[in-house]
């Protein structure tokens, strides 16, 4: 137990770096525990414009001597490289959080279940987005004055910045923030004003990405199951609620953070059971509301009727829209058309309609999902090769199978075998033709198969070493069917093999899809029930797989994960 009456304790600090997914070395500080045995780690994430040293005071003030502490300098901040205040994208910085936690596990032997997080302002939005999108199994997190709403003061600032971004590309804005806006502590004001590592700029890409992610996380906050302490206070110049952990009279806030962290580490973390979330809960209620018919003459009923009429008109001119009406907007035929991303239509107007259709945020997310599937397929194949194992691929609902064949075409060595399956005779026919066009007929074949028939999946000889399920579970609201499918994959794949699976934890156009688009199920409305990443990961884990890696598109719509079959 902590000696809660002990004063602040100074401990040594070590400086190091970790490598991000794109090869950048980010700086971090590590303060090892000074009383054993070590109980875990507290990871600190700084505000925008700042760096890890400005949170170092918390290491001593929190009086948690049996915990390691870590704090990074985010991209473009402090001693980490990059243009000041910039990142390839806000999503890239969120992924950096996951990479940092992975590094702490690999380098320092501290697993996520033994990690607590304290994050401020922009850092708090990064951590909240990470918790929503990646569903980490951390013990708890403290979000201090998260910058969910940045005060820009200029009317319509965000729309104007977005328009300027489209016209001139990424650019930088200079912060108006002064030290006296952040704290009343004279010592911290002086150190802020004299700190050479502070950055006054932020890129518009990061600023717009920050706000988009914040809006998404707030709208879907119920998806976050990590125990969370939210610290807010009174008026503030920067965000809608002010900072506490750097304030002059911060002792009370620090005491609350300490008490929260002690409490969440007092017992093993119990994750919220979401295996039956298809029966009750927010996403079930959301799907039921979308499936409920609207009164024909109500304002919403009239609005969506007009939208459906406009889509029918678009189908007369645009090839992609017409294909969706014919085969279903969720069909393998539509999916392959989205992958090819070539606008076609009658007249220039038809091609413009088709281009607009192909550029919808959901279809852009589908194309990013394809790239992410291909990337994780290559990673899984590399892992199998390094272990000296055969590469036998099984995709249980492949559509036309384009993403598998494209991924294989980029490999230096071909897999030993590829089996693509689908329930649709049209998909099987078109996929077989695509295999022949790809020149892979010697190792690949396409057959009819039911992705939810456990016995059929388990009967594959020879046993696959790499299973794929992409774009399927997003279409199935009930978890019982998903559990059957995953059980079949677990039966088929021997321990040490891999599974690549996709999910859809978020979509900003669920009602548009449900009210205007038809599915492959005999023209029925395409109503989707979202699965949070936590729910999907629990289903996969219950089947006997251990998650290793994840990718997510910038819009946060689709995820792709890699898991390994573990011995029972």
N, C-alpha and C positions, 0 to 999 in steps of 0.2 A: 504494500500500500504506500501511497505517497505521504510524506510528512507535510501536511497542508499548512503547518505553521512555519515551515522553513523559509528562509529568505531566498532571494534570487541566487542562482548558482551559475557561475561562469564555467563554461566547458570549452574544450578545444574544438576547432573547426577545420575541416579538410576541404580543399577545393578540387573539383574534377569536372569532367565533361561526359556527356552521353551522345550517342549518334542517333539522329532522327531517321525516319523512313527514307528521306531523300538525301541522306549523307551529310547533313549539317551537324556540327559539334556544338551542342548547347551547354553552357556553363551552369554548374550548380554547386551548392555548399552542403556539407554533411557534418552534422554535430552528433557524434556517437553518444549512446547512453552512458551515463557516469555512475549508475548504480545498477547492479545486476540482480537476477538475470533480466536481460532486455525483454520488454513486453510487446514491442511493436515499434511503429514509426508514425510520426506526425509530419505530413508534407505540407509546406506553405507555398501559397501562390500569391504573388504581389499584384498591386494595382497597375493600371495602365500608366505608361511613362516611367515606371519605377523599376526596381530590380531587387534581388534577393536580400541584399544587405539591409534594405529598409524594413524588412520583417524580422531581422535577426534579434531584435529586442525581445520578441515573443518567446524565443528559445529559453531564455532565463526567466522571464516573467511568468510563464505558465507553470513553472515548478513541477516538471514531469521528468525527474532525473533518470527513470528507468526506460525512457523512450528515446530512440534515435529521432533526430530532426533532419529534414531535407528541405531545401528551397532552391528553385531554379531562377535563372534569368531567361525569360521567354524570348523567342525570336525577336531580333531587332531591339532588344532591351539590354541594359547593363553591359556585361562582358560577353554576351552571346552575339554572334555575327548577324549580319543582315542590315538592310536599310532601317534607320531608326523608326520604330512604330509601325513596321510593315511585316507582313507574312504572306506566303503564297496565297493563303485564304484563311478565313477564320476557322474553317473546318480542318485545315492543316495544323493549326495551333491546338485544336481539340485533340487531334490525333497525336500531337506531341505529348499531351498529358498522358495518354495511354502508353506511349513509348517510354516516358519517364518512369511510370509505375512498373512497367515491364523490366526496365533497367534496374530499378531498386530491388526487384525480385531476383534477377539474374546475378547482379553484382554483389548485393548485400544480403541476399537470402531472406528477404522479408516479403511475404506473400500479401496479396490484397486484403485478405481477411484480417491481417494484423496492421492495417494502415488506417489512420484517420487523416482528414484533410481540413486545413484552415485556409480560406481564400477570401480575398478582398476585391471589391469593385469589379473591374474587368476580369480579374483572375477568378472571381466567384462565378461569373457568367460562363467562363471556360469550363469550370469544374461542374457546374449545373448541367451544361450541355453534354459534357462527357458522361455524367451519371445517367442522363436520359438516353443518350444514343448508344453507349457501350455497356450499360448495366453492370458496372464493376461491383465485385463483392466486398467492397471496403466496409470498415466497421461503422463509419459515420463521417459527416462533413459539416463544417461550420461555414456559412456564407455570410460574410460581413459586408453590409451595404452593397449588395450585388448591383451592378450597373445595368439593370434591366431596362431602365429609361434614363438615358443620358440627356442632361439639360443642354440643349444647343442654343436656346434663347432666340435665335433668328427664326421667324415664322416660316413654316414649310421647309425647314433646312434639309431634312432627309430626302424628300422628293426632288428638291433642287440638286442636291449632291448626286443622287442617282442619275438624273438627267445629264449632269455635267460628266459623270463617269462614262456614260454611253457615248458622249460626244468627243471626249478628249482622252479617254483611258484613265488608268489609275493616277491619282495625284495625292498630295499631302496637304493636310490642314494643320495649322498651329494651334495648340491648346491655349485657352485663356486662363487656365487654372494657375492660381497663385498658392503659395504655401499656406497663407493665412485662411484660404478657403477650405483647407484639408484638416487643419488642427489648430487648437489654441495653445499647444505646447511650445513655448519659446525655443527650447532646445531643438525640437524637431523642425520648426520653421527655419531656424538658422542652418541646420544640416541640409534641409531641402534646397534652400537657396544657393548653397555652396557645393552641392553634389554634382561633380562633372559627368557622372554616368546617367543622369536623368535626361530623358528625351522629351522635347516639347511638341513633337509632331506625331501624327497618326495618319496612316494611309486611309483613303476613302474606302478602299476594298475592305479593310479590317473594320472600319466604322460601320459600314452598311451590313457586313456579315455579322457583326456583333448584334446589331439591332434585329436582324432577321432571325438569328438563333435565339435571342432573348424572347421574341414574340412567340416562337414555336414552343419553347420550353415552358413558358407561362401558360400557354393554351393547353398544354398536355402535361401539366405538373403532376397529375395523379399517376403518371407512369413511373415516377421516381419513388423507389421503395427504400432507398438508403436512409437510415436515421439522419435527420437534418436539423441543425440549429440555425435559425435565420436571425441575424442581428440587424435591427434598424433603429433609427433614432429620429431626431427632429430635422429642422430645415438644413439644407445643404446646397452649396453652389454647383455641385458637379452632378450628383445623381439625385433621384427623388427622395432618398433618405440618406442621412449622413453617416460618415465613418466613425467607428468607435475605437478600434484597436490601435490607432496612432494618436488618440486624443490625450490631452493633458490629464484628464480625470478618467483614465481608461481602466483603472483597477477593477471596478465593478464588472465591466464587460469581460475583462480577462478572467476574472473569477468564474463567470458564467461559462465561458469557453472551457476552462479547466474542469469544472464540474460536469459538463456535458461529456467531455472526452473520457474522464474517469468512469462515468456511468456506462458509456457504450463499450468500454473495454472490460467492464467488470464481469461479463459473461460472454460466451461464444455468440457470434452473430447468428440470429435466427432470421433467415430470409423469408419474406412473405410468400406463401404458397400460391402460385398462379396457374397451376396445372388445370384447374377447373374454371379459369377466368372466362371461358366461353359460355358458361352458364349464368354468370352474374358478374356485375362490375361495370366500370365506365365504358369499355369498348363494346360490351354486349348491349348496353343501353343505347349507345351511339348507333350501332348497326340496326337495332330494332326501330329506332326513330327514322333512320333512312329508308327502311323497308315499308314504313307506314304510308299508305296512300294519302295524297293531299286532296282537299276539296277542289273540284274542277274549277269553280268560279272564285276561289280565294285568290288574293294577290300572288301568293307563292305558286299556287296551281297554274295560274295564267302565265306567270313568268317562265316556269319550267316547260310548259306546253309550247311557248314561243321558242325556247331554246331547242326543243326537240324538232320543231318545224324548220329552224335554221340549219340544223344538222342534216335533216333530210334533203334540204335544198343543196347543201354542200356535197352530199353524196351523189348528186346528179352530175357534178363537175369534177370532184376530187377523187382520185383513185383510192387513196388510203381510207377516206371516210366511207366510201362505198364498200370497200372490203370489210370494214368493221361491221357495217349493217348486214352484210351477207354471211360472214363466218363468226361474228362475235368480236367485240372489241378486246376481249381477253383471250382470243384464240391463238393457236400457234401460227396461223397464217398472218394475223395482224402483227404478232410479235416479230416475225421475220421481216415484215415490211418496215417496222419501226427500226430494226437493226440496220437495214440497208439505207434508210434515211435519204431517199431520193424522191423528191416531190414529183408527182405526175398528175395530170388532169387535162380535161378538155379546155382549151383556150388558156390564155394567160391568167384569167381570173381563177380558173380551176387549179392551176399550178400554185397560185398564191394562196388559195384556201388550203391546199394540201401542205404547203410549206408551213403555214400557220398551225395547222393540225400537228404536224411532226415536231414542231418546236414547243408544244405544250410542256409544262414543267414535268408532268408525269412521264411523258415519253422521253424527255431528256434524261430523267432519272433511270428509265429502263436501259437506255444505252450506256449510262455509267455503270449500272449493275452488270451488264455484259462484260465490260472491261474489268470490273472487280472480280467477277467469277473467273475470268481468264487468268488474272494475276494470281489468285489463290490456287487455281488448278496447277499453275506452273510451280508454285511454292510446294504444294503437296507432292507433286511428281519429283521435285528435287529432293524432298525429304525421303521419299521411297527409294530413289536411286542411291542416296548417300547411305541408306541402311542396307543396300544390297537386295532390296525386295523387287519383285515383279510389279509392273504398272498395268493393272487391269481395271479399266474404267467402266462404271455402270452409271448411266443417267436414267432415272426412273420416269421422268416426264420431260422429254427433251424438246418438245415442239418439233422444229426442223433440225435441231442440233447444231445450229450454226456456231454458237459460242464455244462448244466443245471442239468442233473441227477447226475453228480459227485459232484456238489456243494450242492445239496439237501442231498445227502448221508452223507455228513459231518456235517449236522445240528443236534442239539440236539432235535429239534421238527420239524415235517414235515409241509410243507405249506398246506393250505386248498385245493388248487387245482393247477394243472399245465396243461396248454394247449400249446402244441407244434404244429407249423404249418410249412408247406413248400410247394413249388410249384411242387416239384419232387415226382412222385409216388414211385420211388425207395427209396428216403429219408424217405417218410412216412412209407413205409413197414419196412425198416431197423430200423427206429426210434421207431416204435411200438414194434418191437421185443426187442429192447434195454430196453424199459420201462418194458416189462415182465421180462427180465433177471434181472433188477434192483429191482424187487419186489415192484414197485410203481404203479401198475395198478389200485389200489383202488383210487388214487388221480390224476393220470396223464393219458392223452390221446394225440394221435397224429392225426392230420387231414390235409387234403389238404387245402391250402389257398394261396391267392395272397397277398404278402406283400405290394403291391402298390395299392390295392383296398381300398380306404378310407371307403366306406360304409360297406364293409365286416369287416374291423377292428373295426369300431365303433359299430357294431351290437352285440358285445360279451356280453352275459348275463350268469352269473353275471359279472359286470364290473371288469376287472383286476385291481389290485393295484400295480403291478410291471411288466412293459413291458421290453422286451429285443430285441435289434436288433444288432447282432454281425456278422461281416464279410459280411454284405450285401451291405451297401452303398459304400464300397470300390470298388465294382464291377460295380456300376452304375455311368456313367459319368455325367448324366443330373440331374440338381437340381430340375426340375419340378417334376420328379417322386419321388425324396426324400421328397420334400415338401408334396406331396400327402400322402406318407407313414407316415410321422411324424404327419400330420393333423389327420389321422385315429387313430394313437396312442393317440394323445391329446384328441380326441373325446371319446376314450374308457376309458382312465385312469382318474379317478376323481381327483380334486385338493387334494393335499397331497400325492398322489401316486408317484411312482418313475419310472424312465427310465434308463436302462443301455444301452449305445450305444458305438460302436467302430468306429475308424477312421484310416486312413493311410496317415499321413501327409508327409511321406518320404519313399523312397525305393531306395537302391543303385543299384538294378538290374532291373530297369524298361525296359531297352532295351533288356536285355537277355530274359525277360519274353515275351515281345511283339514280338520278332523275332523268338523265338523257341518254346514257349508253346502254346497249344491250350486251348480254353475255353469250357464250357459246351454248348455254343451256336452253336451247329452243327459243331464243329471243327474249328470255326473262331479263328483268332489270339487273344490272351489274352492281349488286350491293356487297360491299366488302366489310368484314370485321377486322380491324387492325389487331395485330398482336404486338404488344410491347416487346422490346428486345429481351427484357427480363423473362417474360412469359415464354418466348420461343426458346431461349437458352435453357430454361428449366425443362422444357419438353425434350430437348436434345440430350441434356444431362441424364434425365430419367431413363432414356433408352440405352445409356451406356457409353456416351461420348464425352470427352473433355475438351472444352473450347480452348483454342490456341491463339487465334488471331481474328481480326474483324476489319472490314472496310465499310465505309458509309459515304454516300454521295453528299455533295455540298448542301443540297436542299434538305437532307435528312429523311428522304422518303424511303429509300431501300438500303438494306444492309446485306452484306455477304460475309459469312463466317467460315472458318476452318476449324474442325474438331477432329480429335483422334479417338479411335475405338479403344476402350480400356478393358482390361481383363475383369471379369465379374468375380 
